Every structure is written in structure tokens, then in C-alpha cells.
């Protein structure tokens, strides 16, 4: 009681009773015009320290003012605004500093009292971008940067984000070029002034800039331009072969053939080829942030795994940005989102990412089948948690629960399975549509009916579960509600779509090209379906299959494999030991493990040999998978 009274007295004297009273509430967003234009200037030249310096001018009225830092980020589906990177916040008016107070119950909100007679305030702060991946995704290097407006702005509470007009400018390092969906008003040396736009459009329009830059036209001569704006660690990584360029141009045309409409006046793939700036895949209405390693083009055959990234993010312009789950639409960036329909938003986009990689020629048919086999195995044997205590629907809460944090037993806990499990569900839906209609209808019909409406419209169209069911029923009558709910809420394997398309999931002792690509990308040996574990660099155990052979022998994630059958650990030694145990039933796989500062030997009594997933034809059924993957 005494502490509370002292705190109250201090806050009242330091900030005024009006300011302290404002802590009780953050003004709710109202659909009314913001009085004036929010001016934003960002100095992005300090690449040595990786600091963005922000200065804003806000039209205001006297009295309480609440400034918000975006918390709930579209595409992240979670309250993951990097508020911990904001520093140096100073608010002034007429040259005098105005005290601010962070709301203790809502740390993304800053309360200020604006004195009488003041019509604008100046806000300055720095965004201290991550110095290494342990602090978050690196967004600034000596050669490039990724400016995300949600990280580099504060905005006034009390308004829909679409009602706040903004005028933004950025100063880039000397000689750098940039890509963005924002339209340029003028340029003064290295400072670019953008045309006025709404705050929600600004946040939805990030920037990639760099010293080594190339802009590629993906739809030459089109009235609606589509470009790939590429930044790279060095000029040599910008080289693109004619065949690679054609595959990416095919992607645009295949997407248009699928949907028959688009919802942007121009589109930019913002594409970084870097081993320094963090990898990324984030959708926006008229652009996407796409980040991969340096060798995407120059080591094409080694980067099969990443070639569904651009199809996935491009698809989100239709599924997620134009059409959006009703519970994911919010009036501003500090109203909580709900993620119940992510199995459509992300799951169907994951599905189309694979299909469009095939239809465009980014993958060939064999590569696509290998990738599908890898996913199908996950939902056949690799997710014991979804077979027992969790379901796909519950995993739509994962962005809020864990915000993509590492997990002790990912296979048992589940982690955002609405992506790939959703993909398997939609493959199943396609098979069911084909079977019910005797080949007359496919998931292409659903895509065009559900997402391919209102050509040219930018207005977000929301939907519910019932809307999904209604559209499916209009294409092919069936009890789609029960069909979907059984897969979302149940615990069975989700590989019916593979079988419905005339293929079988099998396991052999030879890794597919997809398995090799995943192992190379993640730097681990994947023995999930044999020994029941995956092992990374230096023998570090990444995951252990719940109740699998290694688990039952006492192996856990976080341990390190020091030796295999008495010999120094290597991935080859481990796979050789599993293969040898299949022929000599008396010889277990013996691992010397380091667990903290302790060492122990475990003997895994497993003799089933190496097992890797593949798809093989079921000749008793027609091959409709080939029909699904063929270009239109």
C-alpha cells in the first residue's frame, strides 16, 4: 500500500495527473481520418554499427497522446514486434523535451502529455538492428539492408492504420540502389522521398537496398509490372542464366492462369542472396521479402530446397493479403490477431508453393515428388504428437505460443504444422474433388473461385471457415465441413492425398535428392525414420523421435555424439553403423554421448536399416499427381 501511494505520487508529480490517468487505457482504434500527415525520415547510412536512425513529425492535439510501436505483425501472425531493439526515444515540441512513460501493462505503448498550443511533436529514436542471429534476424550488413517500417516507426493510437497518411523518406549509403513497392516522389542525392501513402500500406512495403543490386523484369511489356529486385554479397552472385530467368517468368504467368486475377498495380520480389543478412520469407500485398544464401543462381543444383520460396510468398498476394481470415484482420498493428484459419492462409499457400514450383519449371516432376515424399513422411511417422495429444487446428496457435522459438521435442510438441500438414490436407482435397467429380473439378477451380475475384481490387476480403466450405460445395457438393474438421481435429496420418493421386509412400535405404538437399541445408544427418534422431554439426543431436529407438535407449536432444561403435563421430560413421546393424542382428548401434559434462554409452537395439521416404506409383489408380503438377 505504501509503495503504491509513493509510486502514484511520484508519477502524478512527474508527468501530471492526466498522463498518469492515461495509463489505464490505450485509445482504441477508430475509423476516422487522422488530422494531418505523419512525416517519417530514416537515416540508414550507419551500416558499420547497424543502426537505423528515425525522426518523425506527428500532427497532434493538446492533451494525452499515446504512441504505439507495432506489436502484432502480419505474416508473423504473432505479437513479435522487435520492441527490445528500440532505443534513444526522445519526444519534443517547440524545442522542449516532453516526458514520456511506457505503459507497464502494454510495453508497446508510450504515453505523452501534449501541452496547450502545440500542434505537432517531434519523435526521435534508433532501431538497433541485430548484430548476430542470436539477437534476431540480421537486417543490415556492409553490403545491404532490409528496412522494415514496423521496426522503424511509432504511430498514434486511436486510429485505423489505413486512416493515417504518411510521408516517408530514407537516406541510403552512398551509391546504393533499392527495391520496394513504395513509389518514389523525388530523389535528392542518396535520400529518396516516397509518395504519400497510408500507414498500413507503408508497413506492408519494406525496402531492400544494397551496394550490389540488379533489377530483373519478370513480365516484360506487361501493363502490371513484376520485378525481382536482387541484392547480393558480391556482384558474381547476381548472374542469372536464361533458363533460370525463364522459370521465374513462367511463375508469374502460371499464377495468372491459376487465379485469373491479381490485386496489385505492380509487384516486387525483394530478393537477397547473402550469407550475412538473415534468411527470410515474408509476404506483402505488392511485394515479398525473400532471403536465401548466395548460391541460389550460381549453385543452382545445390539449392533445390529453396526454390518454392518465391512461389510461396507470391501466392500470398492472393491468399493472405487480398483474401484474409476474418480473425486475422485487425484495424491496426496493436490489436491482437487470431490464427484459426492459418491452415488455409499458410497451408494452401504451402501447397501452391510446391505446385507452382513444378508448373513454372523451378522444380522438375521428380524433384517435386521427392519434396512431397519428405513432407508426407512427416505426417505418416514423423509427428507422434499429432498422432496422440495435439491436432493440426491447435498448431495454429503456435505463432502466439512460441513465436517460432526452438523446442525441446519438436516432433512431439508440434510446431506450426498448419503449414505442411495443411499442405497435405489440401492435396487430399484435390484428390477428393477429382474423385467426386470424376475428374471434372480440381483444386484449381477452388483457387480461382475463392481467391481470383475482383481483378485489380486492393480492398482486403475476409473469410471464415463457412466461406471455405460454401465455395467447395459450390464446386462439388459434399459434406466438406465434416471432411475438413476430421482432418483438422483428428489424430490420423495425413497422407490420403498421396494415395488419392495414384502414388504410395514407401521407405528405402537410399536418401532421395530432397533428403540430401534438406541435410545439406540444415547441416545434419536425418535418421528420423530409422534410428529416430537427427544429428547436426559436430555430432550435436537436434531432435529425437518421441518413443523411437534412440529415445527408448536414453538419447535426448542437446546431447552430442562423440563416437559411433568406438570410432570418432561422423555422419558417414553413423549411417554405416545403422546399415551394419541391419545385417548383424547381434550388433546394436553404440553411441558415446556427451551430456553436459558427463559421458555415457548407449546401445540402440535397432536392426531395421536405413529408411528414407520416396513416392512410388500405385498402378491400380490413375496418376493425377502428374496432372496437378503440369504447367497450364
N, C-alpha and C positions, 0 to 999 in steps of 0.2 A: 504494500500500500504506500509506504513512504517513498520507495523508488519510483513508483508510478506517478505520484504527485510531483516529485522533483523533476522527472522527465517532462511531464506536462508543462510545468512552469518554465523549464528551460526552452522547450520548443515554442511555447507561446511568446516568450520574450524575444527569441532569436529570429523567428520567422513571422510572427504576427498570428493572432488567433485565426484569421481567415485561412492562412496557409495550413495551420495545424488541422483545422476542421476539414480541409480538402483531402487529408489523408484517408478519411473514411470512405471516399468514393473516387474512382476514376470515371470521368464522364463517359456515359455510354455513347456509342456512335449513332449519329442522327443523319438521315438522308437529306441534308441541307447544304447549300453552297458554302464553301469556305471563303471568308471575306478577303480576297486578295490572292497573291501568288507566293508560294513557298520557294524562296531562292536558295539554291544549293551549289556550293563551289567545293570541289575536291581537288586537292593537290596530291597527285600520285607519283611525284618525282623522286621520293626518298626510298629508292629500291635498296639502298645499302642497309638501311635499318628496317625495311619492310613496314613502313608507316604510311597510312593514308591520313591526310590532314583535312578535316572537314570544317567548313564555315557555312552557316545557314542564316538567312534573314526571314523572320516569320511575322506577318501581319497579326496583330493581337488586339484585344480589348483589355482595359484595366480590370483587375481582379484576379481570381485564381486561373492559372494556366497549368495544364498537365501535358508534358512531353512524353511521347511513347517511343521506345526502341522496339522495332518489330520482333515479336516473340514467336508467333505461330507461322511457320514458313511453308508456303505452298511448295509442293514437290517433296519436302521433307516430311510433311504430314504430322509435324510434331512441334512442341514448344522449344525449338532448338536455336533461336536467335542468339548469336555469339556475344551476349551482353558482357561476358567476362573480358572481352578484348577492348571494350570502350574505356577510354582514359582521358584525363585532362579536361573534363567538362566545365565550361565557363559560360554563363549567361549574362549578357549585358544589355543595357538600354541607355541611350544618350551618353554613352561612355562610362556609365556606372555599373558595377557588378551587382547582379541580383542574386541573392542566396537561393539555392535550390535544395530540395530534400527528396531523397529517394523514398518511395513508398515501401515500408518494411514488409507489407503483405503482397506487394506486386513489384518486384525489383526491376521490372522493365519500365516503370513509370516514375517520372521526376516532376515534383510539384514546385511551382514558382508563383509568387505573387507579383503581378504587374502593377506598378504604381499608376495613379491617376495621370492622365495626359499623355501616356505612352501609347503609340500606335504600332510599334514594331520592336522586336527584340532580336539580338544577335546571339547565336549559339555556336560555340566552337568546341571541337573535341578531336581526338585522334582515335583511329582504329588501328590497334597494334596487332597486325596480322600475325598468324603463327610463324614461329621461327623454325619449327620442326614438326613432323607429323604427330608427335605425341601431344602437341598443343592444339591440334586441329588440322584441317586441310590447308596446306601451304598455297597462298594465292598471290604471292609476289616473289619473283626471283630477279637476278640481274638481267635476264633476257625478256621477261614477260610478266604480265599481271592479269588478274581476274577481279574486276571491280564489281562487287555485288551491292546494289543500292540498299538492300535491307540491312547490311552491316555498316553502312556509311551514312545513315540518316536518322534523325529523330523527327517525329511528326506530331501535330497537335491532336490530342484526344478530343472526342466529341463529334467526329465527322466520319462518314463513309470514306474510305480511301479513294474512291472514284470521284468524290466531290472536291478533293484538294488538288488545285492546279499547281504544278511545279515548273520551275525553270532551272535546269541543271547545266553545269559546265565542269570540265575536267582538264587539268593540266597534266600532260603526259611527259615522260622523259624525252629529251631531245631526239628527234628523228624517228620516234616510234610511230607505228601505224596501228589502227584499231578496227575492230568489228563490233557491231551492235545493231539491235533492231531499232534503236533510237535514231531519229532523223536529225541531221545537222542543220543548224541555223546559220552559223558562221564559224570561222576559224581565225584565231589571232596567234600566229606562231605555233607553239606547242599546246595552246589552250583551245579546246573545242567547246563551242556553245551549242547546246541542243535545243530543238524546238520545244515550246511548252507542251506538257502532257500531264495527264492525271497521275497522282501518286501511285495508284495500283499498277498503272502501265509502266511507270518508272521502275518500280521494284521488280516488275516482270521483264525488264530489259537490261540485263547485265552487259558488261563490256569485257572483251579480251583484247589486250594490246601487247605489242611486242616489238623488239628490235628486228627480228626475222619474221616476216609476215608475207603471206600470199593469199590473194582472194581468187576463188575459183567459181566460175559461173556453172551452176548445175542445171539450168534450164534456159539455154541461150535463145534470145529473141522473145521470151515469154512476156506477157503483159504483167504477170505477177512474178517478180524476180525471186530466185532462190540461189543463195550463195553459200559457199563454205569459206569462212574466214579463219585461216590457219596461222598459228604462232608456233614456233619451234625453238628448241635449244640451240640449233645451229642451222645454217642455210641448207646443208645437204639433206636434212630430213624433210624438206619441202618438195622434193622430187616426186612426181606422180606420173605413172605410166598411162598411156592412152586407155588400156584395158581397165585399169583401176578407176580412172575418171569416168569411163562409160558405165561401170557398175553403179557408181554413185548417182549419175544422171538417171540411170534406169530406176533407181529407188524413188525419185520424185515422180516419175511417170506411173510406176506401179501403184504408188499411194493414191494418185489421182484416179486411176482406173478402179481402185477398190472403193473409194468413197464418193467419187463423182462431184465433189465439192471441196472447198478449202475456206479457211476463216482467217486469212491474213492478207495484207496488201503487199508484203514481201516477207521472206523468211531467211534467217541466217543461222547456219550451223557454226557456232563458235567452238573451234577445234584446236586444242593444244596437244602438241607432240613433245612431251617433256618427261624426263626422269627427275626433274626438280620440283615443278609445280604439281600439286596433288592431282591424282586421277579423279575424274568427275563424270557424272551423268545427271543432268538436271534439266527438266523440261520448262519451257516458257511458251507463250502463245505464238510469238513471231520469231522465236529463236530457241536455241538449246545450248547449254554448257556441256561440252564433251571433251574429256581429257583422257588421253592414253599415253603409252610410252613412245619414245622417239621413233621406233621402227615400224609404226603402223603401215607406212607405204614402202619404206626401204627394205624391210624384212617381212614382206607380205605373207610368206608361207608360215612364219612363226607366230602370226598374230590372228589366227582363225578365231580364237576365243572372243576377241573384241569386236568382231565385225557385225554383231547385232546391235551395238550401242547406238549408232546413228539411226537405224530403223526404229528402235525402241523410242528414243527421245522425239523423233519426228512424229511418230504416231500420236504422241501426247498432245500435239496441237489439236487433234480431233478428240481424243479420249483423255480427258483430264482438264484441258484448258477451255475448249469450246463447250463440250458436254462434261458436266462435273456432278459428282454425287451431291445431293442436296445437303447432306450433313457435313460436307467439306467446304461448302461455300460460306464465307464469312464476310461481314461488311468492312472489316479492317484486319490488320495483322496482329491484333492483340485479343481477339475474340477466339475462344477455344474451338478447334475443329473436332469432328468425329470421323472415324475412318472405316465405318462398317462396310462400305462398298469398294474397298481397295482391291478386292478380288476381280472387280470389273476394271477399275481405273488402272491398276498396275498389272493384274493377272491377264486381262485380254491384251494389254499392250505388250506384255512379255510374249504372249502367243504370236501377235503380229510382228514383233521384232524378229523372231525366228523365221516366220513365213516370208516376210519381206526381204530378209537377208537372202533367202533362197530365190525368190521371184526376181530379185534385182541382179543376181549373179555375184553378190558378195560372198555367198557360200554356194558350193555345188550341192547336188542332192545327197551325195554320200556324207558330206560334212554335216549337213542339216540332220540327217538321220542319226549320226553319231552323237550330236549335241542333244537331240531328243532322247536318245537312249540313256545318256548320262542323267538327264532330268528325271526320266521315268524311273530309273533305279532308285533315286532318292525317295520317291513316293511309292515304291514297291517294298524296299527293305531298309532304306536309309533314314527313316524318320520314325523310330519306335514311339516317340512321344505322341505323334499324331495317330498312332495305332492304339493308344491306350488312354491318355488323360486329356489331351488337347484336341482341338479341331481347327480346320482352316479358318473358320469365322473368327475364332478367338485370336488368331495370329494377326488380325487386322488392328488389334490394339498394340502391337509391338512397337510401332514408332513412338508411342507415348510412354510405354512401359520402359523400354531400354534405350531408345534413341540410337539404335544400331551399335550399342556397346558390345564388346566381346562377352561371350557367355562360357561358363564352365563346361556344359554339356549341350552344345548347340543342337545336336541331333535329337536329344531327348526333350529339351526345353522348347524347341522350335524357334525360328527367328524369321519373321516377315515371310512366312511361307505362302502368303496370298499372292506373291509374285509367281513362283514356279508351280505351286500347287494350283493356283488359279489358271496358269497356262495349261496344265493337264486337264482341268475341268472344261476349259473352252475347246480343247482338242476333242474331248468327249462330246461336247455339244455339237460340234461339226459332224462327228460321226453319227450322232443321233438324228440330226436334221437330214442327212443323206439317206439314212435307213428308213425313216418315217415317210419321206417324200419320194422314195425310190430314185434318188439321185437328182431330183428336180431342184431341191433347195440345199444351200450350204451356208456356212457362217459368213461368206461374202455378202449374202442377202441381208443378214442381220447387221453387218457393219455399215452397209450403205443406208439402211433404213434408220438405224439408231444414231449414227454419227455423221452421215453425209447429207444433212439437211441444211437449208438456209445458206446457200452458197454466198460467200462474201460477208456474212454477218459476223461481227465481233462480239455480240452480246452472249454472255455465258448462258447456257441452257442446262438447268439442273435436272436430275433424275433420281428415282427411287428404285428399290427392288421391284416394286409392282410395275414400274415402267419397263424394266428389263423383261419381265415375264410377259407383259402385254405385247411387246414387239415380237418376241419369239412366237407367241401364239398366233399373231397375225401372219407370220411366215408359214408356220406349220402347227396346227392345233395339237396340243399335248398338255399333260399336267406338268408344265415346266417348273412351277413353284415347288412341288414336291421333289422333282428331279434335282433341282439345284440345291434345295435345302438338305437333302440326304447327303450330298457331297460336301457341302459346307459345314454341316453339323455332325456328320458321322465320323467313323474311325477306320473305314476300309481303305485299301490301296486305291490309288487314283490313276490307274494305267488303262482304264477301259477305252480311252481314246486311241491308244496304240493298237489295241486288238480290233477295235471297230474299223480301223483304216487298213486292215489286212496285214498287220505285222505282229511279231511276237518279241517280247523282251527276253533275252537269254544272257547267260553269263559264261564267258570263256576265259582261258588263261592268258589271252593276249589283249593288251590295252588297245583301245581304239585311238584314232587320231585325236578325238575330243578329250579323252582321258590324258593323253600325252600333253595336249595344249593346256589343260587345267593344271596338271602337275608342274609344267614349266612356268606358268603364270604365277602360281601360288608358291612355287619352290618347295613342293612337298611330294612325298610318295603316298599315293592314295590306295590303301589296302582296306577300305571300309567294308567291302563285301567278302573278304576272306578273313584276315586276321582281326578285323574290326577296329582299325585305327588309321590315322593319317599322321605322317611324321614330316616335320619341316626341316629347315636348315640346321645343321649341327646335331641332328637327332632329336630336336625338340618336338614333343608329342603335341599336336594341335587339337585333335579330337579323338575320343574313344567311343565307339558304338556302344550304347547302353545295352547291357546284358549280352554283348558279343563275346567272342573268345578271349580277347585281350582284357576286357572289363572283368570277366569272371576270374581271370588269373591275377587280378590285382593291379592292372595298369590304369593310370589316370592321366588326364590332360595336365600339362605343366611339368611332367617328368621328362627326363632326357634319356634317350637310348645311347648308352656308351659303347656297348658291344653286342654282337649277334653271334650266338653259338661260339663264343670265345674269341671272336675276331672284331677288330675295330669297326664301328658302325659306318655303313654307307647304305644308300637306298638300294644299291645292287645287292649288297650282302643280305639285306632284309628280304627282298623278293626271292633271292636264291634260296634262302632258308625256308621260306613258305613252300616253294616248289619242291625242295628236297623232302620236306615232311610229308608231302602227298604221296611219295613213293616209298618212304621208310616210315611205316606206321609206329615204329618204336621210338622215333626221334621227334621230340617236341621242338618247338621254336623257343630257344633260350635267349632271354634278353637280360643284359646287365643294365640296370636303370639307376639314374641319379635322381633322388627325390629330396629337394633342399640340400642339406649337407650329408645325407645318408645314401648309401648304395645298397641295392638289393638285386638278387637274381630271381627272375620269374620264368616259369616254364609254361608255355601256352600249348595245351594239348589239342592242336588243330591240325587236321590232315586233309582238308578239303581242297587244297591247292589254291592257286591264284584265281581270282574271279573279277572280271571286268564286264560291264554291261554293253550289249550290242542289240541291234534290231535285225531280225531275220524275217523273210517273207512267210506268211501263212497262206499257202497257195489254195486253201479252201475258200478264201474270200478275195474279192476284188481289191486291187491296190488303189485305194482312194487317197492315200497319203501322197503319192506321186502327182495326182490331180490337184491336190491342195497346194503343192509347192511349185507347180509350173507357172511361169510368167503369164500374165493376162495380156 
